[in-house]
Amino acid sequence: MKPQPSMHIRIREGKDFATVLPALLFLGIFVYYPVVQVIRISFTNWNLINDNYQYVGLKNWTWLFQGSGTKYLLNSLKVTALYTLGELTITIVGGMIFALVFNRITSSFSIMRALVFLPKYVAMSSAAVVFIWILNTQNGILNFFLEQLGKDRVNWLGDRNRALFSILMLTGWRTVGYGMMIYIASMRGISKTYYEAASIDGASKWVQFTRITLPLLSPTTLFLFVTTFISAMKVFQSVDVMTAGGPYRSTEVIVFMIYKYAMEDFRMDRASTTAVFFFIILLAITAATMKVSNKRVNYDA
């Protein structure tokens, strides 16, 4: 027969539960309840123009995967994937390169690191407005420099083949410094004895980088990959301010498409259905990434 817990233990457990209760209530009201509501709305025909709605079963899901919404979904997934790949490359590869260049303990390098990292603190909406001016076809400073070099003006935001790249210019300006600082912090946590032993054995700088630095930075790379991936997949502000999804839907990422369904078409049912599907994609890819990466990440540092 199991011994019954004493009154003192029960009181302590009650106090512990009361401590976390406000946080649980907050999550329940502002996180889990809205998620349940979005799932429920995806099975209705709710239009904001009309207060009345009915449950329509899988009609919205059929529209998304087999109806007129399929081509727009596939286009948005393609655009989102390209943007995400671009931001991952900028943050991880660019951040690593900047970290290797600026990983010096001197005042001048500290100032340069600060200048590279500073754009992270600039609001995305404000930065997007500035980049609209920089990339302006007629009066933009970037086209001005191109003309000085004898090149033709480029329609950065109006050309469907360049618009997404133009948004990635803004993304790179804001995020590469963040990746740099994370990598520098991690590099300074690697013991110097690894490099000293490798130097005694005659290993070159490249061998030290590939055999010591990269493997021991794998936890940091995993962290940057997961956080950047989630952030990139949810991109909205830069697209909304700079291109509004255009031209010809060439920058219409999936979050912006959800916004259009809800706020321009007033179709909360279709917006909710797309949002639920998007949530499932994020959950599945993140879980798969964590499962695969944890087997290959080195935590010896």
Secondary structure, DSSP 8 states (H G I E B T S, - for coil): ------HHHHHHHHHHHHHHHHHHHHHIIIIIHHHHHHHHHTTB--BTTBS---B-TTHHHHHHHHSTHHHHHHHHHHHHHHHHHHHHIIIIIIHHHHHHHH---SHHHHHHHHHHHGGGGS-HHHHHHHHHHHT-TTT-HHHHHHHHTT-----TTT-TTTHHHHHHHHHHHHHHHHHHHHHHHHHTTS-HHHHHHHHHTT--HHHHIIIIIHHHTHHHHHHHHHHHHHHHHT--HHHHHHTTT-STTTT--HHHHHHHHHHTS-BHHHHHHHHHHHHHHHHHHHHHHHHHHTTT-----
